[in-house]
């Protein structure tokens, strides 16, 4: 299969590439081909832009994972613009090229996030849950709308709403570990907000699953079937590290440091992967304890 991948040098994209390369011919779209070669190897076909391609008929599939990290910086007006445009513009361009062809890719798998739902308290959330309007929903909703425009009788579209991804190569866990290893880890705010998480290997496997199963289309919650509260997550992480668990980060401190972006950490969603499980997907790491044990044993951590 010939696959076009965006976000190939990122946290998820890099791990996905290690599974795709032995079996498929992959082209990675990146404004920095040198970055692609450094991270993925010089045998990779790196495309600096879509401008020279009249269409995407040469590809069997498109996997779209590109986007500015949403929780890395305070949400200034300029950062909000970067977060939106880094997702929306590339998705628009991909759809334009798909529509320009006469033999388009059979499938588009496009990233999104559980932020689509906005804050949901302790309500069990599935793919049909009505979202709470706020910035994270705005970003994801428009992102998904653009991706969905690629769908025709020839092209199916799968939208994956990712939770907090756990892995040794990057993501939220790597940022949390230093304080926990010093015995200073603890819940954020009340700790009652839910965290919907997923092990990175399950992310890769579900992308491969959606790639291969032609009956799959629409939105899929890419989260493990055991969402936990922030306090439960914190306690489990501290326990796996053999560290105490008594520190707590007050909500006001988070808001002072991160402004509006703190809402991502202080509110949450209790998301269930209903459509994935109905489709027959099985999680390798369904429980947080198992996922953390594997991740923390990885060489990079």
Secondary structure, 3 states (H helix, E strand, C coil): CEEEEECCCCHHHHHHHHHHCCCCEEEEECCCHHHHHHHHCCCCEEECCCCCCCCCCCCCEEEECCCCCCCCCCCCHHHHHHHHHHHHHHHHHHHHHHHHCCCCCCEEEEEEEHHHHCCCCCCEECCCCCCCCCHHHHHHHHHHHHHHCCCCCCCEEEEEEECEEEECCECHHHHHHHHHHCCCCCCECCCCCEECEEEHHHHHHHHHHHHHCCCCCEEEEECCCCCEEHHHHHHHHHHHHCCCCCCCECHHHHHHHHHHHHHHHHCCCEECCHHHHHCCCCCCCCCHHHHHHHHHCCCCC
